Amino acid sequence: MTKFVFLPPYNAYTKELRDQFAKQISDSFPDLLVETPENDEDVLESIKDADAAMGWIAPEALKIAQKIKWLHNPDAGPFEGYYYDELVKHPLIMTNPRGIYSDHIANHIMMYILSLSRGLPWYERNREKKIWDKEARQTPYVVLDESTVLINGVGGIGYETARLCSAFGMKVIGIDPRPEHEEAPFDVYSPEKLDTYIGKADFVINTAPHTPDTDRIFRSDRFNLMKNSAYFINVGRGKVCSLDDLCEALEQKKIAGAGLDVYEIEPLPENHKLWDLDNVILTPHVAVKGVENINERRYQILSTNINNFIKGDTLMNIVDKEKWY
């Protein structure tokens, strides 16, 4: 009998999700042995003869896992430290739920683009002060169908963002080390070309995850290459961007503004200067918060992969462990 272990969650939300998924999987796959250890000691007992698992497996548990062939990460962008040397080198296959957020996060990005292009942050500042001023906007109006967007990370989220931007008539430039869309209707370049094209964009959007290769890639030297009228948007992971360098670029008007949903430090400290900078839209990592179909999508990927695993078929959403995605 194939054994699948739901590893202990690390917060209340993941515990509720784990319990729900464990019941659904048990009901859907009666020949599958499902276990849900509650603590580290129970994990060491359960993982010994497990064929597969979901969650984070600690180094000491990995050492005694004699049969494990597949580990499913419930998050597309896991916490820092999820991937460690022993896990990367282990022959097990890793999968994740990438693709389930694409439409929702792309819509969030479009909220930033539309708001920044029309100067909404300037008017919002005046709304808070109850000031009626038709001249409040201090940055140029951006005509979208005459503008260019550079998207760093053309996976599911980036590709859907490109589709929406194209529908508004925007020219799209893609940057990705592993393009997944062979027939993309726009040019996609390797990360080495980021500096070449970043200065052509009116909007620079990061949807890439935090990996060893993307750590703080948006810093002063990159912001210096951007147009003074350009906007930076980050919905990927916070540690892809140096907040100090971004604040400096905004203060010195090297770029026109920014829209952020993720931050180098979360929660963003209440005394951080980013809160008070002009022409900035800040949302507290909520691009998919409250979306009702996310867990259903997350479960569909998990159940599809369990079915494939039992049958010996190829798993979907396989991760390159060395690159973390």
C-alpha positions as a Markdown table, in Angstrom:
| # | Residue | x | y | z |
|---|---|---|---|---|
| 1 | Met | 0.0 | 0.0 | 0.0 |
| 2 | Thr | 1.3 | 3.5 | -0.9 |
| 3 | Lys | 1.8 | 5.7 | 2.1 |
| 4 | Phe | 1.3 | 9.5 | 2.0 |
| 5 | Val | 2.2 | 11.7 | 4.9 |
| 6 | Phe | 0.8 | 15.2 | 5.5 |
| 7 | Leu | 3.7 | 16.8 | 7.5 |
| 8 | Pro | 2.9 | 19.2 | 10.4 |
| 9 | Pro | 1.8 | 22.6 | 9.4 |
| 10 | Tyr | 3.6 | 25.8 | 10.5 |
| 11 | Asn | 0.5 | 28.0 | 11.2 |
| 12 | Ala | -3.2 | 27.8 | 11.9 |
| 13 | Tyr | -4.2 | 28.3 | 8.3 |
| 14 | Thr | -2.0 | 25.4 | 7.0 |
| 15 | Lys | -3.3 | 23.2 | 9.8 |
| 16 | Glu | -6.9 | 23.7 | 8.7 |
| 17 | Leu | -5.9 | 23.2 | 5.0 |
| 18 | Arg | -3.9 | 20.0 | 5.9 |
| 19 | Asp | -6.8 | 18.5 | 7.8 |
| 20 | Gln | -9.2 | 19.3 | 5.0 |
| 21 | Phe | -7.0 | 17.8 | 2.3 |
| 22 | Ala | -6.2 | 14.7 | 4.4 |
| 23 | Lys | -9.8 | 13.9 | 4.6 |
| 24 | Gln | -10.5 | 14.5 | 1.0 |
| 25 | Ile | -7.5 | 12.4 | -0.1 |
| 26 | Ser | -8.5 | 9.6 | 2.2 |
| 27 | Asp | -12.0 | 9.6 | 0.8 |
| 28 | Ser | -10.9 | 9.8 | -2.8 |
| 29 | Phe | -8.1 | 7.2 | -2.6 |
| 30 | Pro | -9.2 | 4.4 | -0.3 |
| 31 | Asp | -6.2 | 2.3 | -1.1 |
| 32 | Leu | -3.8 | 5.0 | 0.0 |
| 33 | Leu | -2.5 | 5.0 | 3.6 |
| 34 | Val | -2.8 | 8.6 | 4.8 |
| 35 | Glu | -1.1 | 9.8 | 8.0 |
| 36 | Thr | -1.1 | 13.3 | 9.7 |
| 37 | Pro | 1.6 | 13.4 | 12.3 |
| 38 | Glu | 1.2 | 16.3 | 14.8 |
| 39 | Asn | 4.7 | 16.9 | 16.0 |
| 40 | Asp | 8.4 | 16.2 | 15.2 |
| 41 | Glu | 8.5 | 13.0 | 17.1 |
| 42 | Asp | 5.4 | 11.6 | 15.2 |
| 43 | Val | 7.0 | 12.7 | 11.9 |
| 44 | Leu | 10.1 | 10.6 | 12.5 |
| 45 | Glu | 7.9 | 7.6 | 13.0 |
| 46 | Ser | 5.6 | 8.2 | 10.0 |
| 47 | Ile | 8.2 | 9.3 | 7.5 |
| 48 | Lys | 10.3 | 6.1 | 7.8 |
| 49 | Asp | 8.3 | 4.1 | 5.3 |
| 50 | Ala | 6.4 | 6.9 | 3.6 |
| 51 | Asp | 6.4 | 6.9 | -0.2 |
| 52 | Ala | 5.4 | 10.6 | -0.5 |
| 53 | Ala | 4.6 | 13.6 | 1.6 |
| 54 | Met | 3.3 | 17.2 | 1.6 |
| 55 | Gly | 4.8 | 20.0 | 3.5 |
| 56 | Trp | 8.3 | 20.7 | 4.7 |
| 57 | Ile | 10.6 | 17.8 | 5.6 |
| 58 | Ala | 13.3 | 18.6 | 8.2 |
| 59 | Pro | 16.8 | 17.3 | 7.6 |
| 60 | Glu | 16.6 | 14.8 | 10.5 |
| 61 | Ala | 13.4 | 13.4 | 9.0 |
| 62 | Leu | 14.8 | 13.2 | 5.5 |
| 63 | Lys | 17.8 | 11.1 | 6.8 |
| 64 | Ile | 15.5 | 8.3 | 8.0 |
| 65 | Ala | 13.0 | 8.4 | 5.1 |
| 66 | Gln | 13.8 | 5.1 | 3.5 |
| 67 | Lys | 11.3 | 5.1 | 0.7 |
| 68 | Ile | 10.3 | 8.6 | -0.1 |
| 69 | Lys | 10.2 | 9.4 | -3.8 |
| 70 | Trp | 8.0 | 12.5 | -3.9 |
| 71 | Leu | 7.5 | 15.7 | -1.8 |
| 72 | His | 4.8 | 18.2 | -2.6 |
| 73 | Asn | 5.3 | 21.8 | -1.5 |
| 74 | Pro | 1.9 | 23.4 | -0.7 |
| 75 | Asp | 3.3 | 26.8 | -1.6 |
| 76 | Ala | 4.6 | 28.0 | -5.0 |
| 77 | Gly | 7.1 | 30.3 | -3.2 |
| 78 | Pro | 8.2 | 28.6 | 0.0 |
| 79 | Phe | 9.8 | 30.2 | 3.0 |
| 80 | Glu | 13.5 | 30.9 | 3.0 |
| 81 | Gly | 15.3 | 27.7 | 4.2 |
| 82 | Tyr | 12.7 | 25.3 | 2.7 |
| 83 | Tyr | 15.4 | 24.1 | 0.3 |
| 84 | Tyr | 18.6 | 22.9 | 2.0 |
| 85 | Asp | 21.5 | 21.0 | 0.6 |
| 86 | Glu | 20.4 | 17.6 | 1.6 |
| 87 | Leu | 17.0 | 18.1 | 0.2 |
| 88 | Val | 18.4 | 19.5 | -3.1 |
| 89 | Lys | 20.7 | 16.5 | -3.5 |
| 90 | His | 18.1 | 13.9 | -2.5 |
| 91 | Pro | 16.7 | 11.9 | -5.5 |
| 92 | Leu | 13.1 | 12.6 | -4.5 |
| 93 | Ile | 10.9 | 14.6 | -6.9 |
| 94 | Met | 9.6 | 17.9 | -5.7 |
| 95 | Thr | 6.4 | 19.5 | -7.0 |
| 96 | Asn | 4.4 | 22.7 | -6.2 |
| 97 | Pro | 1.1 | 24.3 | -7.0 |
| 98 | Arg | 2.4 | 27.0 | -9.4 |
| 99 | Gly | -0.2 | 28.3 | -11.8 |
| 100 | Ile | -3.1 | 28.5 | -9.3 |
| 101 | Tyr | -2.6 | 32.2 | -8.6 |
| 102 | Ser | -2.0 | 33.5 | -12.2 |
| 103 | Asp | -5.3 | 35.3 | -13.0 |
| 104 | His | -5.8 | 36.8 | -9.5 |
| 105 | Ile | -2.3 | 38.2 | -9.1 |
| 106 | Ala | -2.3 | 39.4 | -12.7 |
| 107 | Asn | -5.5 | 41.4 | -11.9 |
| 108 | His | -3.8 | 42.8 | -8.9 |
| 109 | Ile | -0.9 | 44.0 | -11.1 |
| 110 | Met | -3.3 | 45.7 | -13.4 |
| 111 | Met | -4.8 | 47.5 | -10.5 |
| 112 | Tyr | -1.3 | 49.0 | -9.9 |
| 113 | Ile | -0.7 | 49.8 | -13.6 |
| 114 | Leu | -4.0 | 51.6 | -14.0 |
| 115 | Ser | -3.8 | 53.5 | -10.7 |
| 116 | Leu | -0.2 | 54.6 | -11.3 |
| 117 | Ser | -0.8 | 55.5 | -14.9 |
| 118 | Arg | -3.6 | 57.8 | -13.9 |
| 119 | Gly | -2.0 | 59.3 | -10.8 |
| 120 | Leu | -4.4 | 57.8 | -8.3 |
| 121 | Pro | -1.9 | 57.9 | -5.3 |
| 122 | Trp | -1.7 | 61.7 | -5.7 |
| 123 | Tyr | -5.5 | 62.1 | -5.5 |
| 124 | Glu | -5.7 | 59.6 | -2.6 |
| 125 | Arg | -3.2 | 61.8 | -0.6 |
| 126 | Asn | -5.6 | 64.7 | -1.1 |
| 127 | Arg | -8.7 | 62.7 | -0.3 |
| 128 | Glu | -7.2 | 61.9 | 3.1 |
| 129 | Lys | -6.7 | 65.7 | 3.7 |
| 130 | Lys | -10.1 | 66.6 | 2.1 |
| 131 | Ile | -8.4 | 68.7 | -0.5 |
| 132 | Trp | -10.1 | 69.3 | -3.9 |
| 133 | Asp | -7.2 | 69.9 | -6.4 |
| 134 | Lys | -7.4 | 69.0 | -10.0 |
| 135 | Glu | -3.7 | 69.6 | -10.3 |
| 136 | Ala | -2.7 | 67.1 | -7.6 |
| 137 | Arg | -1.0 | 64.7 | -10.0 |
| 138 | Gln | 2.7 | 65.5 | -10.1 |
| 139 | Thr | 3.7 | 62.7 | -12.6 |
| 140 | Pro | 3.0 | 62.5 | -16.3 |
| 141 | Tyr | -0.2 | 60.7 | -17.5 |
| 142 | Val | 0.8 | 57.4 | -19.0 |
| 143 | Val | -0.9 | 56.4 | -22.3 |
| 144 | Leu | -1.0 | 52.7 | -22.0 |
| 145 | Asp | -1.3 | 51.8 | -25.7 |
| 146 | Glu | 1.9 | 53.8 | -26.2 |
| 147 | Ser | 3.8 | 52.3 | -23.3 |
| 148 | Thr | 6.1 | 49.3 | -22.7 |
| 149 | Val | 6.0 | 46.8 | -19.9 |
| 150 | Leu | 8.9 | 44.6 | -18.9 |
| 151 | Ile | 7.9 | 41.5 | -17.0 |
| 152 | Asn | 10.7 | 39.7 | -15.0 |
| 153 | Gly | 9.4 | 36.2 | -14.7 |
| 154 | Val | 7.1 | 35.0 | -17.4 |
| 155 | Gly | 5.6 | 31.9 | -15.7 |
| 156 | Gly | 1.9 | 31.6 | -15.1 |
| 157 | Ile | 1.5 | 35.0 | -13.4 |
| 158 | Gly | 3.8 | 36.8 | -15.8 |
| 159 | Tyr | 2.3 | 35.3 | -18.9 |
| 160 | Glu | -1.3 | 36.2 | -17.8 |
| 161 | Thr | -0.1 | 39.7 | -16.9 |
| 162 | Ala | 1.4 | 40.0 | -20.4 |
| 163 | Arg | -1.9 | 38.9 | -21.9 |
| 164 | Leu | -3.8 | 41.6 | -20.0 |
| 165 | Cys | -1.2 | 44.3 | -20.8 |
| 166 | Ser | -1.3 | 43.3 | -24.5 |
| 167 | Ala | -5.1 | 43.7 | -24.4 |
| 168 | Phe | -4.5 | 47.4 | -23.3 |
| 169 | Gly | -2.2 | 47.8 | -26.3 |
| 170 | Met | 1.0 | 47.8 | -24.3 |
| 171 | Lys | 4.2 | 46.4 | -25.8 |
| 172 | Val | 5.5 | 43.5 | -23.7 |
| 173 | Ile | 9.2 | 42.5 | -23.1 |
| 174 | Gly | 9.7 | 39.3 | -21.1 |
| 175 | Ile | 12.7 | 38.2 | -19.0 |
| 176 | Asp | 12.9 | 34.5 | -17.9 |
| 177 | Pro | 15.6 | 31.9 | -17.5 |
| 178 | Arg | 13.3 | 29.1 | -18.4 |
| 179 | Pro | 10.5 | 30.2 | -20.8 |
| 180 | Glu | 7.5 | 27.9 | -20.6 |
| 181 | His | 5.5 | 29.4 | -23.4 |
| 182 | Glu | 7.2 | 28.6 | -26.7 |
| 183 | Glu | 4.8 | 30.6 | -28.8 |
| 184 | Ala | 4.5 | 33.7 | -26.7 |
| 185 | Pro | 3.4 | 36.7 | -28.8 |
| 186 | Phe | 6.2 | 38.8 | -27.4 |
| 187 | Asp | 10.0 | 38.6 | -27.1 |
| 188 | Val | 11.4 | 36.8 | -24.0 |
| 189 | Tyr | 15.0 | 37.2 | -23.1 |
| 190 | Ser | 17.4 | 35.6 | -20.6 |
| 191 | Pro | 18.1 | 37.3 | -17.3 |
| 192 | Glu | 21.4 | 38.5 | -18.6 |
| 193 | Lys | 19.5 | 40.8 | -20.9 |
| 194 | Leu | 17.6 | 42.6 | -18.0 |
| 195 | Asp | 20.0 | 45.5 | -18.0 |
| 196 | Thr | 19.7 | 45.9 | -21.8 |
| 197 | Tyr | 15.9 | 46.2 | -21.8 |
| 198 | Ile | 15.0 | 47.7 | -18.4 |
| 199 | Gly | 15.5 | 51.2 | -19.6 |
| 200 | Lys | 13.0 | 50.8 | -22.4 |
| 201 | Ala | 10.1 | 50.0 | -20.0 |
| 202 | Asp | 7.5 | 52.4 | -18.6 |
| 203 | Phe | 6.5 | 49.6 | -16.1 |
| 204 | Val | 9.0 | 47.1 | -14.7 |
| 205 | Ile | 7.1 | 44.2 | -13.1 |
| 206 | Asn | 8.6 | 41.5 | -11.0 |
| 207 | Thr | 6.7 | 38.2 | -10.7 |
| 208 | Ala | 9.8 | 36.0 | -10.1 |
| 209 | Pro | 10.2 | 34.1 | -6.9 |
| 210 | His | 13.1 | 34.6 | -4.5 |
| 211 | Thr | 15.9 | 32.2 | -5.4 |
| 212 | Pro | 19.7 | 32.3 | -5.1 |
| 213 | Asp | 19.7 | 33.9 | -8.6 |
| 214 | Thr | 17.1 | 36.6 | -7.9 |
| 215 | Asp | 18.2 | 37.7 | -4.4 |
| 216 | Arg | 18.0 | 41.6 | -4.4 |
| 217 | Ile | 18.4 | 41.8 | -8.2 |
| 218 | Phe | 16.4 | 45.0 | -8.1 |
| 219 | Arg | 18.8 | 47.5 | -6.4 |
| 220 | Ser | 20.3 | 50.9 | -7.1 |
| 221 | Asp | 22.2 | 50.0 | -10.3 |
| 222 | Arg | 19.0 | 48.6 | -11.8 |
| 223 | Phe | 16.8 | 51.5 | -10.7 |
| 224 | Asn | 19.4 | 53.9 | -12.2 |
| 225 | Leu | 18.9 | 52.2 | -15.6 |
| 226 | Met | 15.1 | 52.8 | -15.5 |
| 227 | Lys | 13.4 | 55.8 | -17.0 |
| 228 | Asn | 12.7 | 58.6 | -14.6 |
| 229 | Ser | 9.1 | 58.3 | -15.6 |
| 230 | Ala | 8.9 | 54.5 | -15.1 |
| 231 | Tyr | 7.2 | 52.5 | -12.3 |
| 232 | Phe | 8.4 | 49.5 | -10.4 |
| 233 | Ile | 5.9 | 46.8 | -9.4 |
| 234 | Asn | 6.7 | 43.7 | -7.3 |
| 235 | Val | 4.3 | 40.9 | -6.6 |
| 236 | Gly | 6.9 | 38.0 | -6.7 |
| 237 | Arg | 8.8 | 37.9 | -3.5 |
| 238 | Gly | 10.0 | 40.7 | -1.3 |
| 239 | Lys | 13.7 | 39.7 | -1.2 |
| 240 | Val | 14.0 | 40.2 | -4.9 |
| 241 | Cys | 14.2 | 43.9 | -4.2 |
| 242 | Ser | 16.3 | 46.0 | -1.9 |
| 243 | Leu | 13.8 | 48.3 | -0.1 |
| 244 | Asp | 16.5 | 50.8 | 0.9 |
| 245 | Asp | 17.6 | 51.1 | -2.7 |
| 246 | Leu | 14.0 | 51.4 | -3.9 |
| 247 | Cys | 13.3 | 54.2 | -1.4 |
| 248 | Glu | 16.4 | 56.0 | -2.5 |
| 249 | Ala | 15.3 | 55.8 | -6.1 |
| 250 | Leu | 11.9 | 57.1 | -5.2 |
| 251 | Glu | 13.2 | 59.9 | -3.0 |
| 252 | Gln | 15.7 | 61.0 | -5.7 |
| 253 | Lys | 13.1 | 60.7 | -8.4 |
| 254 | Lys | 15.1 | 58.2 | -10.4 |
| 255 | Ile | 11.8 | 56.4 | -10.9 |
| 256 | Ala | 8.3 | 57.9 | -10.9 |
| 257 | Gly | 6.6 | 55.5 | -8.4 |
| 258 | Ala | 6.0 | 51.9 | -7.3 |
| 259 | Gly | 3.3 | 49.3 | -6.5 |
| 260 | Leu | 4.2 | 46.6 | -4.0 |
| 261 | Asp | 2.4 | 43.7 | -2.5 |
| 262 | Val | 5.6 | 41.9 | -1.1 |
| 263 | Tyr | 8.5 | 43.3 | 0.9 |
| 264 | Glu | 12.0 | 42.5 | 1.9 |
| 265 | Ile | 10.7 | 42.7 | 5.5 |
| 266 | Glu | 7.2 | 41.5 | 6.4 |
| 267 | Pro | 5.3 | 43.0 | 8.0 |
| 268 | Leu | 6.7 | 46.3 | 6.8 |
| 269 | Pro | 7.8 | 48.1 | 10.0 |
| 270 | Glu | 5.5 | 51.0 | 10.9 |
| 271 | Asn | 8.5 | 53.4 | 11.0 |
| 272 | His | 9.7 | 52.5 | 7.5 |
| 273 | Lys | 10.1 | 55.5 | 5.2 |
| 274 | Leu | 8.3 | 53.7 | 2.4 |
| 275 | Trp | 5.0 | 54.4 | 4.1 |
| 276 | Asp | 5.4 | 58.2 | 3.6 |
| 277 | Leu | 6.8 | 58.3 | 0.1 |
| 278 | Asp | 4.8 | 59.9 | -2.7 |
| 279 | Asn | 3.2 | 58.0 | -5.6 |
| 280 | Val | 3.5 | 54.6 | -4.0 |
| 281 | Ile | 0.8 | 52.0 | -3.7 |
| 282 | Leu | 1.3 | 49.5 | -0.8 |
| 283 | Thr | -0.8 | 46.4 | -0.2 |
| 284 | Pro | 0.1 | 44.0 | 2.6 |
| 285 | His | 0.8 | 40.7 | 0.7 |
| 286 | Val | -2.9 | 40.3 | -0.1 |
| 287 | Ala | -3.0 | 39.7 | -3.9 |
| 288 | Val | -4.9 | 36.4 | -3.4 |
| 289 | Lys | -6.3 | 36.9 | 0.1 |
| 290 | Gly | -10.0 | 36.0 | 0.3 |
| 291 | Val | -10.1 | 34.3 | -3.2 |
| 292 | Glu | -12.4 | 31.4 | -2.7 |
| 293 | Asn | -11.2 | 29.1 | -5.4 |
| 294 | Ile | -7.5 | 29.0 | -4.5 |
| 295 | Asn | -7.7 | 26.0 | -2.1 |
| 296 | Glu | -9.8 | 24.1 | -4.7 |
| 297 | Arg | -7.2 | 24.7 | -7.3 |
| 298 | Arg | -4.5 | 23.7 | -4.8 |
| 299 | Tyr | -6.3 | 20.5 | -4.0 |
| 300 | Gln | -6.8 | 19.6 | -7.7 |
| 301 | Ile | -3.1 | 19.7 | -8.3 |
| 302 | Leu | -2.4 | 17.6 | -5.2 |
| 303 | Ser | -5.0 | 15.0 | -6.1 |
| 304 | Thr | -4.0 | 14.8 | -9.7 |
| 305 | Asn | -0.4 | 14.2 | -8.7 |
| 306 | Ile | -1.4 | 11.6 | -6.1 |
| 307 | Asn | -3.3 | 9.8 | -8.9 |
| 308 | Asn | -0.3 | 10.1 | -11.2 |
| 309 | Phe | 2.1 | 8.9 | -8.5 |
| 310 | Ile | 0.0 | 5.8 | -7.7 |
| 311 | Lys | -0.2 | 5.0 | -11.5 |
| 312 | Gly | 3.5 | 5.7 | -12.1 |
| 313 | Asp | 2.7 | 8.5 | -14.5 |
| 314 | Thr | 4.6 | 11.8 | -14.8 |
| 315 | Leu | 3.9 | 14.3 | -12.1 |
| 316 | Met | 2.9 | 17.9 | -12.9 |
| 317 | Asn | 4.6 | 21.0 | -11.7 |
| 318 | Ile | 8.0 | 19.4 | -11.1 |
| 319 | Val | 10.4 | 21.8 | -9.3 |
| 320 | Asp | 14.1 | 22.3 | -10.1 |
| 321 | Lys | 15.3 | 22.0 | -6.5 |
| 322 | Glu | 18.6 | 23.7 | -7.2 |
| 323 | Lys | 16.8 | 26.8 | -8.5 |
| 324 | Trp | 13.9 | 26.5 | -5.9 |
| 325 | Tyr | 11.1 | 26.6 | -8.6 |
